Amino acid sequence: MEIEPWLKAAVRKEFVDDNRVKVNNDGNFVNDLSGRRGIYQAGIKASFSSTLSGHLGVGYSHGAGVESPWNAVAGANWSF
């Protein structure tokens, strides 16, 4: 079995700052998500055999106008 840990850090920049949105007849509001935010992720990938592997990962994002709470993902890959 082979285990491969990984880390990822990224910066995302949104330039559009005038997203006017109209929902039904409730009036207009501005969905402004402009600015920078950081994205942080970590995980592991495990190869159980030449045809079967799995992965686990967690991530978090925070910045101007946006906060994405912790999330987790898990999966398996089978090649045939």
mmCIF file of the C-alpha atoms, coordinates in Angstrom:
data_MODEL
# 
_entry.id   MODEL 
# 
loop_
_atom_site.group_PDB 
_atom_site.id 
_atom_site.type_symbol 
_atom_site.label_atom_id 
_atom_site.label_alt_id 
_atom_site.label_comp_id 
_atom_site.label_asym_id 
_atom_site.label_entity_id 
_atom_site.label_seq_id 
_atom_site.pdbx_PDB_ins_code 
_atom_site.Cartn_x 
_atom_site.Cartn_y 
_atom_site.Cartn_z 
_atom_site.occupancy 
_atom_site.B_iso_or_equiv 
_atom_site.pdbx_formal_charge 
_atom_site.auth_seq_id 
_atom_site.auth_comp_id 
_atom_site.auth_asym_id 
_atom_site.auth_atom_id 
_atom_site.pdbx_PDB_model_num 
ATOM 1  C CA . MET A 1 1  ? 0.000   0.000  0.000   1.00 0.00 ? 1  MET A CA 1 
ATOM 2  C CA . GLU A 1 2  ? 1.268   3.474  -0.897  1.00 0.00 ? 2  GLU A CA 1 
ATOM 3  C CA . ILE A 1 3  ? 0.072   6.629  0.925   1.00 0.00 ? 3  ILE A CA 1 
ATOM 4  C CA . GLU A 1 4  ? 0.564   10.094 -0.566  1.00 0.00 ? 4  GLU A CA 1 
ATOM 5  C CA . PRO A 1 5  ? -0.302  13.180 1.556   1.00 0.00 ? 5  PRO A CA 1 
ATOM 6  C CA . TRP A 1 6  ? -0.941  16.512 -0.180  1.00 0.00 ? 6  TRP A CA 1 
ATOM 7  C CA . LEU A 1 7  ? -1.453  20.196 0.670   1.00 0.00 ? 7  LEU A CA 1 
ATOM 8  C CA . LYS A 1 8  ? -2.869  22.992 -1.462  1.00 0.00 ? 8  LYS A CA 1 
ATOM 9  C CA . ALA A 1 9  ? -3.019  26.746 -0.840  1.00 0.00 ? 9  ALA A CA 1 
ATOM 10 C CA . ALA A 1 10 ? -4.411  29.169 -3.386  1.00 0.00 ? 10 ALA A CA 1 
ATOM 11 C CA . VAL A 1 11 ? -5.509  32.780 -3.733  1.00 0.00 ? 11 VAL A CA 1 
ATOM 12 C CA . ARG A 1 12 ? -8.652  33.546 -5.714  1.00 0.00 ? 12 ARG A CA 1 
ATOM 13 C CA . LYS A 1 13 ? -9.461  37.071 -6.950  1.00 0.00 ? 13 LYS A CA 1 
ATOM 14 C CA . GLU A 1 14 ? -12.911 38.212 -8.116  1.00 0.00 ? 14 GLU A CA 1 
ATOM 15 C CA . PHE A 1 15 ? -12.832 41.431 -10.163 1.00 0.00 ? 15 PHE A CA 1 
ATOM 16 C CA . VAL A 1 16 ? -16.556 41.950 -10.875 1.00 0.00 ? 16 VAL A CA 1 
ATOM 17 C CA . ASP A 1 17 ? -18.034 44.218 -8.192  1.00 0.00 ? 17 ASP A CA 1 
ATOM 18 C CA . ASP A 1 18 ? -21.449 45.188 -9.564  1.00 0.00 ? 18 ASP A CA 1 
ATOM 19 C CA . ASN A 1 19 ? -23.555 42.030 -9.726  1.00 0.00 ? 19 ASN A CA 1 
ATOM 20 C CA . ARG A 1 20 ? -27.099 43.379 -9.525  1.00 0.00 ? 20 ARG A CA 1 
ATOM 21 C CA . VAL A 1 21 ? -29.577 40.583 -8.865  1.00 0.00 ? 21 VAL A CA 1 
ATOM 22 C CA . LYS A 1 22 ? -33.370 40.695 -9.002  1.00 0.00 ? 22 LYS A CA 1 
ATOM 23 C CA . VAL A 1 23 ? -35.315 37.869 -7.355  1.00 0.00 ? 23 VAL A CA 1 
ATOM 24 C CA . ASN A 1 24 ? -39.013 37.841 -8.256  1.00 0.00 ? 24 ASN A CA 1 
ATOM 25 C CA . ASN A 1 25 ? -40.379 41.283 -7.355  1.00 0.00 ? 25 ASN A CA 1 
ATOM 26 C CA . ASP A 1 26 ? -38.433 41.716 -4.126  1.00 0.00 ? 26 ASP A CA 1 
ATOM 27 C CA . GLY A 1 27 ? -36.274 44.475 -5.580  1.00 0.00 ? 27 GLY A CA 1 
ATOM 28 C CA . ASN A 1 28 ? -32.650 44.568 -6.571  1.00 0.00 ? 28 ASN A CA 1 
ATOM 29 C CA . PHE A 1 29 ? -29.665 43.773 -4.412  1.00 0.00 ? 29 PHE A CA 1 
ATOM 30 C CA . VAL A 1 30 ? -25.956 43.708 -5.152  1.00 0.00 ? 30 VAL A CA 1 
ATOM 31 C CA . ASN A 1 31 ? -24.250 40.344 -4.891  1.00 0.00 ? 31 ASN A CA 1 
ATOM 32 C CA . ASP A 1 32 ? -20.740 41.793 -4.463  1.00 0.00 ? 32 ASP A CA 1 
ATOM 33 C CA . LEU A 1 33 ? -18.127 39.055 -4.014  1.00 0.00 ? 33 LEU A CA 1 
ATOM 34 C CA . SER A 1 34 ? -15.207 41.147 -5.275  1.00 0.00 ? 34 SER A CA 1 
ATOM 35 C CA . GLY A 1 35 ? -11.863 40.877 -3.550  1.00 0.00 ? 35 GLY A CA 1 
ATOM 36 C CA . ARG A 1 36 ? -9.351  38.215 -2.607  1.00 0.00 ? 36 ARG A CA 1 
ATOM 37 C CA . ARG A 1 37 ? -9.802  35.032 -0.639  1.00 0.00 ? 37 ARG A CA 1 
ATOM 38 C CA . GLY A 1 38 ? -7.584  32.199 0.445   1.00 0.00 ? 38 GLY A CA 1 
ATOM 39 C CA . ILE A 1 39 ? -8.334  28.547 -0.193  1.00 0.00 ? 39 ILE A CA 1 
ATOM 40 C CA . TYR A 1 40 ? -6.661  25.904 1.947   1.00 0.00 ? 40 TYR A CA 1 
ATOM 41 C CA . GLN A 1 41 ? -6.904  22.140 1.395   1.00 0.00 ? 41 GLN A CA 1 
ATOM 42 C CA . ALA A 1 42 ? -5.193  19.004 2.684   1.00 0.00 ? 42 ALA A CA 1 
ATOM 43 C CA . GLY A 1 43 ? -5.675  15.305 2.117   1.00 0.00 ? 43 GLY A CA 1 
ATOM 44 C CA . ILE A 1 44 ? -4.267  11.879 1.499   1.00 0.00 ? 44 ILE A CA 1 
ATOM 45 C CA . LYS A 1 45 ? -4.393  9.444  -1.398  1.00 0.00 ? 45 LYS A CA 1 
ATOM 46 C CA . ALA A 1 46 ? -3.886  5.738  -0.785  1.00 0.00 ? 46 ALA A CA 1 
ATOM 47 C CA . SER A 1 47 ? -3.167  3.151  -3.475  1.00 0.00 ? 47 SER A CA 1 
ATOM 48 C CA . PHE A 1 48 ? -4.314  -0.273 -2.296  1.00 0.00 ? 48 PHE A CA 1 
ATOM 49 C CA . SER A 1 49 ? -3.407  -2.077 -5.524  1.00 0.00 ? 49 SER A CA 1 
ATOM 50 C CA . SER A 1 50 ? -2.641  -1.212 -9.143  1.00 0.00 ? 50 SER A CA 1 
ATOM 51 C CA . THR A 1 51 ? -6.389  -0.903 -9.820  1.00 0.00 ? 51 THR A CA 1 
ATOM 52 C CA . LEU A 1 52 ? -7.849  0.370  -6.514  1.00 0.00 ? 52 LEU A CA 1 
ATOM 53 C CA . SER A 1 53 ? -7.168  3.640  -4.701  1.00 0.00 ? 53 SER A CA 1 
ATOM 54 C CA . GLY A 1 54 ? -8.993  5.994  -2.355  1.00 0.00 ? 54 GLY A CA 1 
ATOM 55 C CA . HIS A 1 55 ? -8.714  9.574  -1.168  1.00 0.00 ? 55 HIS A CA 1 
ATOM 56 C CA . LEU A 1 56 ? -9.764  11.798 1.746   1.00 0.00 ? 56 LEU A CA 1 
ATOM 57 C CA . GLY A 1 57 ? -9.574  15.585 1.821   1.00 0.00 ? 57 GLY A CA 1 
ATOM 58 C CA . VAL A 1 58 ? -10.643 18.643 3.821   1.00 0.00 ? 58 VAL A CA 1 
ATOM 59 C CA . GLY A 1 59 ? -10.826 22.280 2.778   1.00 0.00 ? 59 GLY A CA 1 
ATOM 60 C CA . TYR A 1 60 ? -11.612 25.797 4.002   1.00 0.00 ? 60 TYR A CA 1 
ATOM 61 C CA . SER A 1 61 ? -11.967 29.152 2.258   1.00 0.00 ? 61 SER A CA 1 
ATOM 62 C CA . HIS A 1 62 ? -12.133 32.672 3.699   1.00 0.00 ? 62 HIS A CA 1 
ATOM 63 C CA . GLY A 1 63 ? -11.844 36.172 2.309   1.00 0.00 ? 63 GLY A CA 1 
ATOM 64 C CA . ALA A 1 64 ? -13.590 39.327 1.172   1.00 0.00 ? 64 ALA A CA 1 
ATOM 65 C CA . GLY A 1 65 ? -17.337 38.730 1.309   1.00 0.00 ? 65 GLY A CA 1 
ATOM 66 C CA . VAL A 1 66 ? -17.060 34.936 1.326   1.00 0.00 ? 66 VAL A CA 1 
ATOM 67 C CA . GLU A 1 67 ? -16.487 32.328 3.990   1.00 0.00 ? 67 GLU A CA 1 
ATOM 68 C CA . SER A 1 68 ? -16.841 28.679 3.121   1.00 0.00 ? 68 SER A CA 1 
ATOM 69 C CA . PRO A 1 69 ? -16.853 26.551 6.257   1.00 0.00 ? 69 PRO A CA 1 
ATOM 70 C CA . TRP A 1 70 ? -14.851 23.359 6.531   1.00 0.00 ? 70 TRP A CA 1 
ATOM 71 C CA . ASN A 1 71 ? -15.834 20.683 4.050   1.00 0.00 ? 71 ASN A CA 1 
ATOM 72 C CA . ALA A 1 72 ? -14.713 17.116 3.563   1.00 0.00 ? 72 ALA A CA 1 
ATOM 73 C CA . VAL A 1 73 ? -14.589 14.804 0.576   1.00 0.00 ? 73 VAL A CA 1 
ATOM 74 C CA . ALA A 1 74 ? -13.921 11.082 0.262   1.00 0.00 ? 74 ALA A CA 1 
ATOM 75 C CA . GLY A 1 75 ? -13.787 8.829  -2.740  1.00 0.00 ? 75 GLY A CA 1 
ATOM 76 C CA . ALA A 1 76 ? -12.542 5.659  -4.346  1.00 0.00 ? 76 ALA A CA 1 
ATOM 77 C CA . ASN A 1 77 ? -11.133 4.898  -7.792  1.00 0.00 ? 77 ASN A CA 1 
ATOM 78 C CA . TRP A 1 78 ? -11.297 1.520  -9.468  1.00 0.00 ? 78 TRP A CA 1 
ATOM 79 C CA . SER A 1 79 ? -9.648  0.931  -12.841 1.00 0.00 ? 79 SER A CA 1 
ATOM 80 C CA . PHE A 1 80 ? -10.537 -2.069 -14.973 1.00 0.00 ? 80 PHE A CA 1 
# 
